Amino acid sequence: MTPLQLIRTVAWGFLVLVVAASGALFYMWNRGDFQSANVLAPQAAVGGEFTLVDTKGKTVTQKSLKGKISVLFFGYTFCPDVCPTTLTEAEGWLKELGPKAQEIEVYFISVDPDRDTQEVLAEYMEAFDPRFNALTGSKEQVKGVIKAYRVFAKKFFDTEGDYTVSHTASVYLLDRDARFAGTIAYQEKHATAMAKLKRLIADG
């Protein structure tokens, strides 16, 4: 094999690998495996013990989630678009569910404990459905729940020292035993999201 033939063979092999990898990524994206900046972990690996507090100082743990369907969304109050959009969508879900919404608890969990104190969260949540719960905690407590639910959250600083937080944009769904049951993707079709919630309520 001449050097030119060898180069061509290697180039074609590389091209085949790129095409195969691109196809796999495209499949996973359309299947919903990619959420924001990370791939969600297998179902059995999502969830675990945590300790946080709500806006009134009440301690909330994994055990507190048992008994109702839980809808968890990880974000922060300075979030420019994803968080208010998702919380507004969640308001629509509860409204459409009507009386069945009593079987669901919605939790907004801060990934920015440095700024999201109980007071800041309480003021922020006034713009949304009063049935929503907002949770925060110490840096270690927040790191704990982020790790338990395999959430991506990373600060990005600008030249002036201010920062935004890139974070998982999916909504986590838990059954009545506080076990991970799936996700609703960011800006997923309303009908699809409603079907997931109704099925989860029916299955429990």
Summary of the structure (lengths in Angstrom):
residues: 204
radius of gyration: 20.4
end to end distance: 64.3
largest distance: 75.1
contacts: 572
relative contact order: 0.19
helix: 44%
strand: 24%
